[in-house]
Amino acid sequence: LDAGLAGAEPPGQDAFPPIWQAWNERTPLEQATDALTADEAFVARLESLDENERAIRLDLFGMDLDVAALAGLRLGEHAVHSWDVAVALDPAATLAADAVDLLVDRIGQLAARSGKPGGTQLSARVTTSGPERSFDLRVGEGVTLEPADQADPAQPEDGAALRLPAEALVRLVYGRLDAAHTPPVEATKVDLDELRQVFPGF
């Protein structure tokens, strides 16, 4: 964000190891406390931006992002890693609902980047609840998960369909929908284990 606001080049990969090392050297209590401080500082910085500053474009990991997309990436990491911690104590833990409401509408961009076809050929209509959304999933040379045409309710020709909570779809794309943490889903001509391989996580 600082680089984008200054019109400078974004940090390169060599900038990250020293940051990770400094973080890993903190005690667990320091990590927990400093994480909250860092989050508050980042949110305050975003909220302080004026209209012109919010219009900047950011080059990050090969993506051309606006400030809202940058905030979305941070929200995704925060929500999913919070789940990583919570599920260790409560196997029934789910992603925060307010985060899911925002993440589900951006999940297609992440699916295209994180998906690994691995030879899988698949086309399916994916619908979610809480909130209700409808997507067309295609796996072939690449992976796309795009909003379905609401004027065309038809499913793929073979009738492949997957219905699941939006929270579970987000975890699927992030590689966190293992069999032990999967809510009831409706899968028609879709192999959920195959989809887990398409989205191995990162």
ROSE-4610 file (N, C-alpha, C; in Angstrom, 1 decimal, always signed):
// ROSE-4610
residu = [L/L/L/D/D/D/A/A/A/G/G/G/L/L/L/A/A/A/G/G/G/A/A/A/E/E/E/P/P/P/P/P/P/G/G/G/Q/Q/Q/D/D/D/A/A/A/F/F/F/P/P/P/P/P/P/I/I/I/W/W/W/Q/Q/Q/A/A/A/W/W/W/N/N/N/E/E/E/R/R/R/T/T/T/P/P/P/L/L/L/E/E/E/Q/Q/Q/A/A/A/T/T/T/D/D/D/A/A/A/L/L/L/T/T/T/A/A/A/D/D/D/E/E/E/A/A/A/F/F/F/V/V/V/A/A/A/R/R/R/L/L/L/E/E/E/S/S/S/L/L/L/D/D/D/E/E/E/N/N/N/E/E/E/R/R/R/A/A/A/I/I/I/R/R/R/L/L/L/D/D/D/L/L/L/F/F/F/G/G/G/M/M/M/D/D/D/L/L/L/D/D/D/V/V/V/A/A/A/A/A/A/L/L/L/A/A/A/G/G/G/L/L/L/R/R/R/L/L/L/G/G/G/E/E/E/H/H/H/A/A/A/V/V/V/H/H/H/S/S/S/W/W/W/D/D/D/V/V/V/A/A/A/V/V/V/A/A/A/L/L/L/D/D/D/P/P/P/A/A/A/A/A/A/T/T/T/L/L/L/A/A/A/A/A/A/D/D/D/A/A/A/V/V/V/D/D/D/L/L/L/L/L/L/V/V/V/D/D/D/R/R/R/I/I/I/G/G/G/Q/Q/Q/L/L/L/A/A/A/A/A/A/R/R/R/S/S/S/G/G/G/K/K/K/P/P/P/G/G/G/G/G/G/T/T/T/Q/Q/Q/L/L/L/S/S/S/A/A/A/R/R/R/V/V/V/T/T/T/T/T/T/S/S/S/G/G/G/P/P/P/E/E/E/R/R/R/S/S/S/F/F/F/D/D/D/L/L/L/R/R/R/V/V/V/G/G/G/E/E/E/G/G/G/V/V/V/T/T/T/L/L/L/E/E/E/P/P/P/A/A/A/D/D/D/Q/Q/Q/A/A/A/D/D/D/P/P/P/A/A/A/Q/Q/Q/P/P/P/E/E/E/D/D/D/G/G/G/A/A/A/A/A/A/L/L/L/R/R/R/L/L/L/P/P/P/A/A/A/E/E/E/A/A/A/L/L/L/V/V/V/R/R/R/L/L/L/V/V/V/Y/Y/Y/G/G/G/R/R/R/L/L/L/D/D/D/A/A/A/A/A/A/H/H/H/T/T/T/P/P/P/P/P/P/V/V/V/E/E/E/A/A/A/T/T/T/K/K/K/V/V/V/D/D/D/L/L/L/D/D/D/E/E/E/L/L/L/R/R/R/Q/Q/Q/V/V/V/F/F/F/P/P/P/G/G/G/F/F/F]
num = [1/1/1/2/2/2/3/3/3/4/4/4/5/5/5/6/6/6/7/7/7/8/8/8/9/9/9/10/10/10/11/11/11/12/12/12/13/13/13/14/14/14/15/15/15/16/16/16/17/17/17/18/18/18/19/19/19/20/20/20/21/21/21/22/22/22/23/23/23/24/24/24/25/25/25/26/26/26/27/27/27/28/28/28/29/29/29/30/30/30/31/31/31/32/32/32/33/33/33/34/34/34/35/35/35/36/36/36/37/37/37/38/38/38/39/39/39/40/40/40/41/41/41/42/42/42/43/43/43/44/44/44/45/45/45/46/46/46/47/47/47/48/48/48/49/49/49/50/50/50/51/51/51/52/52/52/53/53/53/54/54/54/55/55/55/56/56/56/57/57/57/58/58/58/59/59/59/60/60/60/61/61/61/62/62/62/63/63/63/64/64/64/65/65/65/66/66/66/67/67/67/68/68/68/69/69/69/70/70/70/71/71/71/72/72/72/73/73/73/74/74/74/75/75/75/76/76/76/77/77/77/78/78/78/79/79/79/80/80/80/81/81/81/82/82/82/83/83/83/84/84/84/85/85/85/86/86/86/87/87/87/88/88/88/89/89/89/90/90/90/91/91/91/92/92/92/93/93/93/94/94/94/95/95/95/96/96/96/97/97/97/98/98/98/99/99/99/100/100/100/101/101/101/102/102/102/103/103/103/104/104/104/105/105/105/106/106/106/107/107/107/108/108/108/109/109/109/110/110/110/111/111/111/112/112/112/113/113/113/114/114/114/115/115/115/116/116/116/117/117/117/118/118/118/119/119/119/120/120/120/121/121/121/122/122/122/123/123/123/124/124/124/125/125/125/126/126/126/127/127/127/128/128/128/129/129/129/130/130/130/131/131/131/132/132/132/133/133/133/134/134/134/135/135/135/136/136/136/137/137/137/138/138/138/139/139/139/140/140/140/141/141/141/142/142/142/143/143/143/144/144/144/145/145/145/146/146/146/147/147/147/148/148/148/149/149/149/150/150/150/151/151/151/152/152/152/153/153/153/154/154/154/155/155/155/156/156/156/157/157/157/158/158/158/159/159/159/160/160/160/161/161/161/162/162/162/163/163/163/164/164/164/165/165/165/166/166/166/167/167/167/168/168/168/169/169/169/170/170/170/171/171/171/172/172/172/173/173/173/174/174/174/175/175/175/176/176/176/177/177/177/178/178/178/179/179/179/180/180/180/181/181/181/182/182/182/183/183/183/184/184/184/185/185/185/186/186/186/187/187/187/188/188/188/189/189/189/190/190/190/191/191/191/192/192/192/193/193/193/194/194/194/195/195/195/196/196/196/197/197/197/198/198/198/199/199/199/200/200/200/201/201/201/202/202/202]
x = [+0.8/+0.0/+0.9/+1.9/+2.8/+3.5/+3.9/+4.5/+3.6/+2.3/+1.3/+1.0/+0.9/+0.6/+1.8/+3.0/+4.2/+4.5/+3.8/+4.2/+5.5/+5.8/+7.1/+6.8/+7.9/+7.8/+7.4/+6.6/+6.2/+7.4/+7.3/+8.4/+8.6/+9.8/+10.1/+10.1/+10.3/+10.2/+11.3/+12.4/+13.5/+13.2/+12.1/+11.7/+11.0/+10.4/+9.6/+10.3/+11.3/+12.0/+12.4/+13.0/+13.3/+12.1/+11.0/+9.7/+9.2/+9.3/+8.8/+9.7/+11.0/+11.9/+11.7/+11.5/+11.2/+9.9/+8.9/+7.7/+7.8/+8.6/+8.7/+9.5/+10.3/+11.1/+10.3/+9.1/+8.2/+7.6/+7.3/+6.6/+5.2/+4.5/+3.0/+2.2/+2.4/+1.7/+2.0/+3.3/+3.6/+3.0/+3.0/+2.4/+0.9/+0.2/-1.2/-1.5/-0.7/-0.9/-0.5/+0.6/+1.1/+0.2/-0.4/-1.3/-2.5/-3.1/-4.2/-3.7/-2.5/-2.0/-1.8/-1.2/-1.0/-2.3/-3.3/-4.6/-5.2/-5.2/-5.8/-5.1/-3.8/-3.0/-3.3/-3.5/-3.8/-5.2/-6.2/-7.5/-7.6/-6.9/-6.9/-6.3/-5.2/-4.6/-5.6/-6.3/-7.3/-8.3/-8.8/-9.9/-9.5/-8.2/-7.7/-7.5/-7.6/-7.3/-8.4/-8.0/-9.0/-9.5/-10.4/-10.9/-9.9/-8.9/-7.9/-6.9/-6.6/-5.7/-6.4/-7.7/-8.4/-8.5/-8.2/-8.3/-7.0/-5.9/-4.6/-4.7/-3.8/-3.7/-2.4/-2.5/-1.4/-1.0/+0.3/+0.9/+1.3/+0.6/+1.0/+0.9/+2.0/+2.0/+1.4/+1.7/+1.3/-0.1/-0.8/-2.2/-2.2/-3.2/-3.4/-4.6/-4.4/-5.4/-5.8/-7.0/-7.4/-7.3/-7.6/-7.5/-8.5/-9.7/-10.7/-10.3/-9.6/-9.2/-8.0/-7.2/-6.1/-6.7/-7.7/-8.4/-9.1/-9.6/-10.2/-9.2/-8.0/-7.0/-6.6/-6.5/-6.2/-7.3/-8.5/-9.7/-9.7/-9.4/-9.4/-8.4/-7.1/-6.1/-6.5/-7.0/-7.4/-8.5/-9.5/-10.7/-10.2/-9.5/-9.1/-8.1/-7.1/-6.1/-6.8/-7.8/-8.5/-9.2/-9.8/-10.4/-9.4/-8.2/-7.2/-6.9/-7.0/-6.8/-8.0/-9.2/-10.4/-10.8/-10.5/-10.9/-10.1/-8.9/-8.0/-8.7/-9.5/-10.2/-11.6/-12.2/-13.7/-13.8/-13.9/-14.0/-15.2/-16.2/-17.4/-17.2/-16.1/-15.9/-16.1/-16.6/-16.8/-16.2/-16.0/-15.5/-16.5/-16.1/-17.0/-17.9/-19.2/-20.3/-20.1/-19.7/-19.6/-18.5/-17.4/-16.3/-16.8/-17.5/-18.0/-18.9/-19.7/-20.6/-19.7/-18.5/-17.7/-16.8/-16.3/-15.3/-16.0/-17.2/-17.8/-17.9/-18.1/-18.2/-16.9/-15.8/-14.5/-13.8/-14.5/-13.9/-13.4/-14.0/-13.7/-12.2/-11.8/-10.4/-9.4/-9.7/-8.8/-8.8/-10.0/-10.1/-9.3/-9.3/-8.5/-7.0/-6.5/-5.1/-4.7/-5.6/-5.2/-5.5/-6.5/-6.9/-5.8/-5.7/-4.7/-5.5/-5.8/-6.6/-6.0/-4.7/-4.1/-4.8/-5.2/-5.9/-7.4/-7.9/-9.4/-10.1/-11.2/-12.1/-13.5/-14.0/-15.3/-16.0/-17.3/-18.1/-19.4/-19.6/-20.7/-21.3/-22.6/-23.2/-23.1/-22.5/-22.3/-23.3/-24.1/-25.0/-24.7/-24.8/-24.5/-25.7/-25.7/-26.6/-25.8/-26.5/-25.9/-24.6/-24.5/-25.6/-25.8/-26.9/-27.2/-26.5/-25.8/-25.0/-25.1/-24.8/-24.8/-23.5/-22.8/-21.5/-21.5/-20.7/-20.4/-18.9/-18.7/-17.3/-16.8/-15.7/-15.1/-13.7/-13.3/-11.9/-11.5/-10.4/-9.8/-8.4/-8.0/-6.7/-6.4/-7.4/-7.3/-8.6/-8.8/-9.9/-10.6/-11.9/-12.7/-14.0/-14.3/-15.5/-16.2/-17.1/-17.7/-19.2/-19.7/-21.1/-22.0/-22.9/-23.8/-24.8/-25.1/-26.1/-27.5/-28.0/-29.2/-30.4/-30.2/-31.3/-31.3/-30.3/-30.2/-30.0/-31.0/-30.9/-30.4/-30.2/-29.8/-28.5/-28.4/-27.1/-26.4/-25.1/-24.3/-25.1/-24.8/-25.5/-25.6/-24.5/-24.6/-25.3/-25.7/-26.4/-25.6/-24.2/-23.3/-23.6/-23.8/-24.2/-23.7/-23.4/-22.9/-23.6/-24.3/-24.9/-24.3/-23.9/-23.2/-23.3/-23.0/-23.0/-21.8/-22.1/-21.0/-19.7/-19.9/-18.7/-17.9/-18.5/-17.8/-17.2/-17.8/-17.2/-15.9/-15.9/-14.7/-13.6/-14.0/-12.9/-12.4/-13.3/-12.9/-11.9/-12.1/-11.1/-9.8/-9.9/-8.7/-8.0/-8.6/-8.0/-8.2/-9.4/-9.7/-11.0/-11.4/-12.7/-12.4/-11.6/-11.3/-12.5/-12.5/-13.7/-14.2/-13.2/-13.6/-14.3/-14.2/-14.7/-15.6/-16.4/-17.3/-18.8/-19.5/-20.9/-21.7/-23.0/-23.8/-23.8/-23.6/-23.6/-24.4/-24.9/-25.6/-24.8/-24.3/-23.4/-24.0/-24.2/-24.8/-23.8/-23.3/-22.3/-21.0/-20.7/-19.5/-18.8/-17.6/-16.8/-16.1/-16.5/-15.9/-14.5/-14.1/-12.6/-11.8/-12.4/-11.7/-11.6/-12.6/-12.5/-11.5/-11.4/-10.4/-8.9/-8.7/-7.4/-7.2/-8.3/-8.2/-7.8/-8.3/-8.0/-7.2/-5.9/-5.1/-4.8/-5.0/-4.7/-3.3/-2.9/-1.6/-1.3]
y = [-1.2/+0.0/+1.3/+1.3/+2.4/+2.6/+1.5/+1.7/+2.2/+1.7/+2.2/+3.6/+4.1/+5.5/+6.4/+5.9/+6.7/+6.5/+5.7/+5.5/+4.7/+3.9/+3.2/+1.7/+1.0/-0.4/-1.2/-2.2/-3.0/-3.8/-4.1/-4.9/-6.2/-6.7/-7.9/-9.1/-10.3/-11.5/-11.4/-10.8/-10.8/-9.9/-9.2/-8.3/-9.2/-10.3/-11.0/-11.9/-12.7/-13.5/-12.8/-11.6/-11.0/-10.6/-10.3/-10.0/-11.3/-12.4/-13.7/-14.1/-13.9/-14.3/-13.5/-12.2/-11.3/-11.7/-12.1/-12.6/-13.9/-14.8/-16.1/-16.1/-15.0/-14.9/-14.3/-13.9/-13.3/-14.5/-14.2/-15.3/-15.3/-16.4/-16.5/-15.4/-14.9/-13.8/-12.5/-12.3/-11.1/-11.2/-12.4/-12.5/-12.2/-12.7/-12.4/-10.9/-10.3/-8.9/-8.0/-8.3/-7.5/-7.7/-8.9/-9.1/-8.1/-7.9/-7.0/-5.6/-5.2/-3.9/-3.6/-4.6/-4.5/-4.3/-5.1/-5.1/-3.7/-3.2/-1.9/-0.8/-0.9/+0.1/+0.1/-1.1/-1.3/-0.7/-1.1/-0.6/+0.9/+1.5/+2.9/+3.6/+3.0/+3.5/+3.5/+2.4/+2.4/+3.4/+3.5/+4.5/+5.9/+6.2/+7.6/+8.0/+7.1/+7.4/+8.3/+9.3/+10.2/+9.5/+10.2/+9.6/+9.3/+10.2/+10.1/+8.9/+8.8/+7.7/+6.4/+6.3/+5.0/+4.6/+5.5/+5.2/+4.6/+4.5/+4.0/+2.6/+2.1/+0.7/+0.2/-1.1/-1.7/-3.0/-3.1/-4.3/-5.3/-6.4/-7.3/-8.7/-9.5/-10.9/-11.1/-10.2/-10.3/-9.9/-9.3/-8.9/-7.4/-6.8/-5.4/-5.2/-4.6/-4.4/-3.0/-2.7/-1.5/-1.6/-0.6/-0.6/-1.6/-1.6/-2.6/-4.0/-4.3/-5.7/-6.0/-5.1/-5.3/-5.6/-4.8/-5.1/-6.5/-6.9/-8.2/-9.3/-9.1/-10.2/-10.3/-9.2/-9.2/-9.8/-9.5/-10.0/-11.6/-12.0/-13.5/-14.2/-13.6/-14.2/-14.2/-13.1/-13.0/-14.0/-14.1/-14.9/-16.4/-16.8/-18.2/-18.6/-17.8/-18.2/-18.1/-17.3/-17.3/-18.6/-19.1/-20.4/-21.5/-21.4/-22.4/-22.6/-21.5/-21.6/-22.1/-21.5/-21.9/-23.4/-24.0/-25.3/-26.3/-25.9/-26.8/-27.0/-26.1/-26.2/-26.6/-26.3/-26.6/-27.2/-28.5/-29.1/-28.5/-28.0/-27.4/-26.0/-25.4/-23.9/-23.6/-22.4/-22.0/-20.6/-20.2/-18.8/-17.8/-16.6/-15.6/-15.2/-15.1/-14.9/-13.6/-12.5/-11.2/-11.2/-12.0/-12.1/-12.8/-13.9/-14.7/-13.9/-13.0/-12.2/-11.3/-10.9/-10.1/-11.0/-12.1/-12.9/-13.7/-14.1/-15.0/-14.3/-13.0/-12.3/-12.0/-12.4/-12.2/-13.6/-14.6/-15.9/-16.4/-15.9/-16.3/-16.0/-14.8/-14.4/-15.3/-15.6/-16.5/-17.9/-18.4/-19.7/-19.9/-18.8/-18.8/-18.9/-18.3/-18.3/-19.5/-20.0/-21.2/-22.5/-22.6/-23.8/-24.5/-25.9/-26.7/-27.8/-27.6/-28.6/-30.0/-30.2/-31.5/-32.6/-32.1/-33.1/-33.2/-32.7/-32.8/-32.0/-32.5/-31.8/-31.8/-30.6/-30.5/-29.2/-29.3/-28.1/-28.4/-27.4/-27.6/-26.3/-26.3/-25.2/-25.3/-24.2/-24.2/-23.1/-23.5/-22.6/-22.7/-21.5/-21.4/-20.9/-21.1/-20.5/-19.7/-18.7/-17.9/-17.2/-16.3/-15.8/-16.7/-16.5/-17.2/-16.6/-17.5/-17.1/-18.3/-18.0/-19.0/-18.8/-19.8/-19.7/-20.9/-20.6/-21.7/-22.0/-23.2/-23.7/-24.5/-24.2/-24.9/-25.2/-26.5/-26.9/-27.6/-27.2/-27.7/-27.4/-26.5/-26.0/-25.1/-24.4/-23.6/-23.8/-22.9/-23.0/-21.7/-21.7/-20.4/-20.7/-19.7/-19.8/-18.4/-18.3/-17.0/-17.0/-15.8/-15.7/-16.2/-17.1/-17.6/-16.6/-16.7/-15.8/-16.1/-15.2/-15.4/-15.5/-15.0/-15.1/-16.5/-17.3/-18.6/-19.6/-20.2/-21.1/-22.5/-22.7/-24.1/-24.4/-25.7/-26.2/-26.8/-27.2/-27.8/-29.0/-29.3/-30.4/-31.7/-32.0/-33.3/-33.2/-32.0/-31.8/-31.8/-31.6/-31.5/-30.3/-30.5/-29.4/-29.7/-28.6/-28.6/-27.5/-27.9/-26.9/-27.0/-25.9/-25.9/-24.5/-24.4/-23.1/-22.3/-21.0/-20.1/-20.2/-20.3/-20.5/-21.7/-22.8/-24.0/-23.8/-23.0/-22.8/-22.0/-21.0/-20.2/-21.1/-22.0/-22.8/-23.8/-24.3/-25.2/-24.5/-23.3/-22.6/-22.4/-22.2/-21.9/-23.3/-24.4/-25.7/-26.2/-25.8/-26.2/-26.8/-27.6/-28.3/-29.8/-30.3/-31.7/-32.4/-33.7/-34.5/-34.4/-34.1/-34.0/-32.7/-31.7/-30.4/-29.9/-30.8/-30.5/-30.6/-29.5/-29.6/-30.4/-30.7/-31.4/-30.6/-31.3/-30.7/-31.5/-31.0/-31.7/-31.7/-32.9/-33.0/-34.0/-33.5/-34.2/-34.3/-35.5/-35.7/-34.9/-34.6/-33.9/-34.7/-35.0/-35.7/-34.7/-34.6/-33.6/-33.8/-35.1/-35.4/-34.9/-35.0/-34.5/-32.9/-32.3/-30.8/-30.4/-31.2/-31.0/-31.0/-31.9/-31.9/-30.7/-30.2/-29.0/-27.8/-27.8/-26.7/-27.2/-27.4/-28.0/-27.0/-25.7/-24.8/-24.2/-23.2/-22.6/-21.9]
z = [+0.0/+0.0/+0.0/+0.8/+0.9/-0.5/-1.1/-2.4/-3.5/-3.5/-4.4/-4.2/-3.0/-2.7/-3.1/-3.0/-3.4/-4.9/-5.6/-7.0/-7.2/-6.2/-6.2/-6.6/-6.9/-7.1/-5.9/-6.0/-4.8/-4.3/-3.0/-2.4/-3.2/-3.4/-4.0/-3.1/-3.6/-2.7/-1.6/-1.9/-0.9/+0.3/+0.2/+1.4/+2.4/+2.1/+3.0/+4.0/+3.7/+4.7/+5.9/+5.9/+7.2/+8.0/+7.4/+8.1/+8.8/+8.0/+8.6/+9.8/+9.6/+10.7/+11.9/+11.8/+12.9/+13.6/+12.8/+13.4/+14.1/+13.5/+14.1/+15.4/+15.6/+16.8/+18.0/+17.7/+18.8/+19.6/+20.8/+21.6/+21.2/+21.5/+21.1/+21.6/+22.8/+23.3/+22.5/+22.2/+21.4/+20.0/+19.4/+18.1/+18.1/+19.2/+19.3/+19.5/+20.3/+20.6/+19.4/+18.8/+17.7/+16.4/+16.3/+15.2/+15.2/+16.4/+16.6/+16.3/+16.8/+16.6/+15.1/+14.4/+13.0/+12.2/+12.6/+11.9/+12.1/+13.3/+13.6/+12.8/+12.7/+11.9/+10.5/+9.9/+8.5/+8.2/+9.0/+8.8/+8.9/+9.9/+10.1/+8.9/+8.3/+7.1/+6.0/+5.8/+4.7/+4.9/+6.1/+6.3/+6.2/+6.3/+6.2/+4.7/+3.8/+2.4/+1.8/+1.1/+0.4/-0.9/-1.6/-2.8/-3.9/-4.0/-5.0/-4.7/-3.4/-2.9/-3.1/-2.9/-3.0/-4.5/-5.4/-6.8/-7.4/-6.6/-7.1/-7.5/-8.3/-8.7/-8.1/-7.7/-7.0/-7.7/-7.9/-8.6/-7.4/-7.3/-6.2/-6.6/-6.5/-6.9/-8.3/-9.2/-10.6/-10.9/-9.9/-10.0/-10.0/-10.8/-10.8/-9.9/-8.8/-7.7/-7.5/-7.1/-6.5/-5.0/-4.2/-2.8/-2.2/-2.8/-2.3/-2.4/-3.6/-3.8/-2.8/-2.5/-1.5/-0.2/+0.2/+1.5/+1.5/+0.3/+0.2/+0.4/-0.1/+0.1/+1.5/+2.2/+3.6/+4.4/+4.1/+4.8/+4.6/+3.4/+3.2/+4.0/+4.1/+4.9/+6.4/+6.8/+8.2/+8.6/+7.7/+8.0/+8.0/+7.0/+6.8/+7.9/+8.2/+9.2/+10.6/+10.8/+12.1/+12.2/+11.1/+11.1/+11.4/+10.8/+11.1/+12.6/+13.3/+14.8/+15.5/+15.1/+15.8/+15.6/+14.4/+14.2/+15.0/+15.4/+16.2/+17.6/+18.0/+19.3/+19.2/+18.0/+17.8/+16.4/+16.2/+14.8/+14.0/+14.7/+14.0/+13.6/+13.8/+13.6/+12.1/+11.8/+10.5/+10.3/+9.1/+8.8/+9.3/+9.7/+10.2/+9.1/+9.4/+8.5/+7.7/+8.5/+7.8/+6.8/+7.1/+6.1/+4.9/+5.1/+4.0/+3.0/+3.6/+2.8/+1.8/+2.2/+1.3/+0.4/+1.0/+0.2/-0.9/-0.7/-1.7/-3.1/-3.1/-4.4/-5.0/-4.4/-4.9/-5.1/-4.9/-4.8/-6.2/-7.3/-8.6/-9.0/-8.6/-8.9/-8.2/-6.9/-6.2/-6.8/-7.2/-7.8/-9.0/-9.9/-11.1/-10.8/-9.7/-9.3/-8.5/-7.7/-6.8/-7.4/-8.3/-8.9/-9.7/-9.5/-10.2/-10.9/-12.2/-12.9/-12.9/-13.1/-13.0/-13.9/-15.0/-16.0/-15.8/-14.7/-14.5/-15.5/-16.0/-16.9/-16.3/-16.0/-15.2/-15.6/-15.6/-15.8/-14.9/-14.0/-13.0/-12.6/-12.3/-11.7/-10.1/-9.5/-8.1/-7.5/-6.6/-5.9/-4.4/-3.8/-2.3/-1.6/-0.3/+0.6/+1.7/+2.2/+3.3/+3.0/+2.0/+1.1/-0.1/-0.8/-2.0/-3.2/-3.9/-5.1/-6.0/-7.3/-8.3/-9.2/-9.4/-10.2/-11.3/-12.3/-13.3/-13.1/-12.7/-12.5/-13.7/-14.2/-15.3/-15.0/-15.2/-15.0/-16.2/-16.8/-18.0/-18.1/-19.1/-19.1/-17.9/-17.4/-16.3/-15.4/-14.5/-13.6/-13.6/-13.8/-13.7/-12.9/-12.1/-11.2/-11.4/-12.3/-12.6/-12.3/-11.9/-11.6/-12.8/-12.4/-13.5/-14.0/-15.2/-15.8/-15.2/-14.4/-13.7/-14.7/-15.9/-16.9/-17.5/-17.2/-17.8/-16.7/-16.1/-15.0/-15.4/-16.6/-17.1/-16.5/-16.1/-15.6/-16.8/-16.6/-17.7/-18.3/-19.5/-20.2/-19.5/-18.7/-18.0/-16.7/-16.3/-15.1/-13.8/-14.0/-12.9/-12.0/-10.7/-9.9/-8.5/-7.8/-6.4/-5.6/-4.5/-3.7/-2.3/-1.7/-0.4/+0.2/+1.5/+2.1/+1.5/+1.4/+0.8/+1.6/+2.9/+3.8/+3.4/+3.0/+2.6/+1.3/+0.4/-1.0/-0.8/+0.1/+0.3/+0.8/+1.8/+2.3/+1.3/+0.4/-0.7/-1.5/-2.0/-2.8/-2.1/-0.8/+0.0/+0.4/+0.0/+0.3/+1.7/+2.3/+3.6/+3.8/+2.8/+2.9/+2.9/+3.9/+4.0/+4.5/+4.3/+4.7/+6.1/+7.0/+8.4/+8.8/+7.8/+8.1/+7.0/+6.4/+5.3/+5.8/+5.7/+6.1/+5.0/+5.3/+4.3/+3.0/+1.9/+0.5/-0.4/-1.4/-2.5/-3.7/-4.1/-5.2/-6.2/-7.4/-8.5/-9.7/-9.9/-11.0/-10.7/-9.4/-9.0/-7.9/-8.1/-7.1/-6.2/-5.0/-4.1/-3.8/-3.8/-3.6/-4.8/-6.0/-7.1/-7.1/-6.6/-6.4/-5.4/-4.3/-3.3/-3.9/-4.9/-5.5/-6.5/-7.0/-7.9/-7.0/-5.8/-4.9/-3.7/-3.9/-2.8/-1.7/-1.9/-0.9/-1.1/-0.3/-0.4/+0.9]
